[in-house]
Every structure is written in C-alpha cells, then in structure tokens.
Amino acid sequence: MKKATVIKKYARKEGDTGSPEVQVALLTQRIKHLTEHLRANKKDHSTRRGLMAMVSRRRSLLNYLSKENFEGYVKLTAELDIRRK
C-alpha cells in the first residue's frame, strides 16, 4: 500500500494525518517493510535499532488508543493483524 492510501483508509476525516489510527497504520507498513529487509540483511544492526524504536512508538500509540477508544483499538489491531497484549 502507498502512504496516501493508508492515510485515506484510516483517517477520521478529510486531511487527517495525525490521529493515532493513521500513525499506527503507517508505522505498521514501515515495520513490515523493514522486517523483510532484515530477513535478507541479518547484519544490518542500525536498521534493527530503528525498527525497535518504531515498534516501541507503535506500542505507545496503541496503549493510548486502547485507553481512549477501546473499540477502535480492537478494530484496528484486527485489521492490521497486530497482536494485542
């Protein structure tokens, strides 16, 4: 998926790029891409560090979303195939 289509799909309203849903969806897309990169390049430690930072930021956003809108959290994790804690 391209970035614009992800934003359009998960945005709350027109022009929304900062909502937690959009941020989580974009981070998930980048995490999947970097995971594939790291499968081919096992010794790329700087990318692995960046990946861990993205996973941590996504977890923080998901924690916030679960507190603010639990139904939206459940729906988003199901759509993006993210494991819940």
SULBELSUL-V794614 format. One record per residue. RES is the residue in three letters. OMEGA is omega in degrees with one decimal (none if undefined). NEAR is the number of other ideal C-beta (glycine too) atoms within 10 Angstrom. Layout:
res;omega;near
RES;OMEGA;NEAR
RES;OMEGA;NEAR
This chain:
res;omega;near
MET;174.7;12
LYS;-177.1;8
LYS;-178.0;13
ALA;-179.8;8
THR;177.0;10
VAL;179.3;16
ILE;-178.5;18
LYS;-177.1;13
LYS;-172.3;12
TYR;-178.7;21
ALA;177.8;16
ARG;179.1;12
LYS;-179.3;6
GLU;178.2;6
GLY;-178.6;8
ASP;176.2;13
THR;-173.4;11
GLY;-179.4;9
SER;-178.6;17
PRO;-179.6;22
GLU;-179.8;21
VAL;-179.8;20
GLN;179.3;20
VAL;-179.9;24
ALA;178.9;21
LEU;177.7;18
LEU;179.1;18
THR;178.2;22
GLN;179.8;16
ARG;179.2;14
ILE;178.4;18
LYS;179.1;13
HIS;-179.1;11
LEU;177.0;18
THR;176.9;12
GLU;178.0;10
HIS;-176.9;13
LEU;174.7;15
ARG;179.7;8
ALA;-175.9;7
ASN;-172.2;11
LYS;-175.4;8
LYS;-179.6;7
ASP;-172.6;14
HIS;179.1;10
SER;176.1;7
THR;177.8;13
ARG;178.9;16
ARG;177.1;10
GLY;177.7;13
LEU;179.1;18
MET;177.3;12
ALA;178.5;10
MET;179.0;16
VAL;179.0;15
SER;178.8;10
ARG;178.2;14
ARG;179.3;21
ARG;178.6;14
SER;178.2;13
LEU;178.8;19
LEU;176.4;22
ASN;178.1;13
TYR;-178.1;14
LEU;179.8;20
SER;178.0;18
LYS;-175.7;9
GLU;-173.8;10
ASN;-173.5;14
PHE;179.3;10
GLU;175.9;8
GLY;177.1;15
TYR;-179.2;22
VAL;-179.9;13
LYS;-178.2;12
LEU;179.8;21
THR;177.3;18
ALA;-179.0;10
GLU;-176.8;13
LEU;179.5;19
ASP;177.5;8
ILE;177.4;15
ARG;175.8;5
ARG;178.5;9
LYS;none;7
